[in-house]
Amino acid sequence: MSFAQVFTRSVVGLHAPNVTVEVHLSQGMPALTIVGLPEASVRESKDRVRSAILNSGFDFPNRRLTINLAPADLPKDGARLDLPIAISMLAASGQLDESVLGEYEFIGELALNGELRAVTGALAVARAIKASQTLGAQNTNDNANENLAPRTLIVPKENAIEAAKVAGVTVLAAETLEQVCRHLDVVSGISNDKSQLLPVITHTPDAKPHSYALDLADVKGQHHARRALEIAAAGGHSLLFTGSPGSGKTLMASRLPSILPPLSDEEALEVASIYSVAGAEYEFGVRPFRACHHTISAVALVGGGSKPKPGEISLAHFGALFLDELPEFDRKTLEVLRQPIESKEIIISRANSQVRFPANFQLVAAMNPCPCGYHGDGSGRCHCKPEQVRRYQDKISGPLLDRIDLHIHVPAMPIDELQTAPAGESSEVVRARVLAARERQMARQNKPNSELSPSEIDKVAPLGDAEQQLLRVAQARLNLSARSYHRVLRVARTIADLAGLDEIGTAQLAEALSYR
């Protein structure tokens, strides 16, 4: 045998396109050539693979080897191709049975001693295998005899639990190249030993509610701000807290995850895929909460780099992105948020490719009203001049502020009120109301109110004569833009859902307008 092919996958954004590793052994001076747009990490694999094969007890083919990574127009990067390249070389040289390789896909980095090391994107690869099975089922024209089982995925042991979260995909975990080869020998009937790899048990998310260390009961008073936080959680709305230092803005924002609805299984898999591609840790099934320092760069916030990686807005997908001290962020950094807030995704373009990352995040921000922080708190401590206050607040552009649904002033609480005020409602109590409101939205339109399009708002939020008159007055006084108009209606729809109402009344509309 002088030719073999092995299936694997590359990772582009959250997608994992199929890659076929083809190896051909020919006569000539011993050499190894890799073609098919390999990047530096792939080109270096030939040295890792050579040592891994020799240290695993196999013979390295002392012939001219040509390795093709198809499709040739897809850039390949990362060390995840080490294992499939090694398997294809062993099969082409007759040391493995090539007939069983079509049933498997391989990913994994090889150490020089033949051990398998973890790689990024294993969950994205498993999801792509499952998607290819679904696509294959749609293309068989209901042929019951067609074998639609997806290929078995062989991964390093450290990636096994992650990849096995995708139901319907068989995942085998291996620690060394030798273990993989022994398994293939058993499957092909060459060997009779009992060293066959066993499927990893699928780990499903825990159905019990996640226990949060931070609870909304820690917030005393601040009923108006707590109400706004509940509305934001129920409808997936963005919000901005404004108040003097120590008024509780960060305290309340950090409690938002504890009242958000739990992720569905598919949402949890999508979030976990983003963290897998980014190589970051993630507690499966928990809504992300990303708090960014104001020195963050635009690339770190939205993603990018020579090899595009997800930024903070994608790591906050289906969760919340918290920006504390909002005016202290670089204005150009904040402006990059305007498009993904609307589109719920970010597209990173490079000369030869485009990478798309989801970014359906909930923006939560906090700021002081002036440089010293005490403007308008009634204590008289603020000595900022009007132009200083205006210049400080103008650091945030109008278009960005217009995209924030709820604007909340958080007053400072006197010490005597803090000492005597009873504890507020717990996160569990508030979350029950949020869940009920969110269930109404999903039953009605299968999406949160914050994601409604203008045409959908007209259908689910019809207004009576009194409500339309109230909006006309508000338009004249507040100078609402078309975007603000629709955002007011989305918030009013959420307030009505919290109250269990089918229609928006003047009370719900007036409350929504108060948050502008």
Order of alpha helices (4+ residues) and beta strands (2+ residues): beta-beta-beta-alpha-alpha-beta-alpha-beta-beta-beta-alpha-beta-alpha-beta-alpha-alpha-beta-alpha-alpha-beta-alpha-beta-beta-alpha-beta-alpha-alpha-beta-beta-beta-alpha-alpha-beta-alpha-alpha-alpha-alpha-alpha-alpha
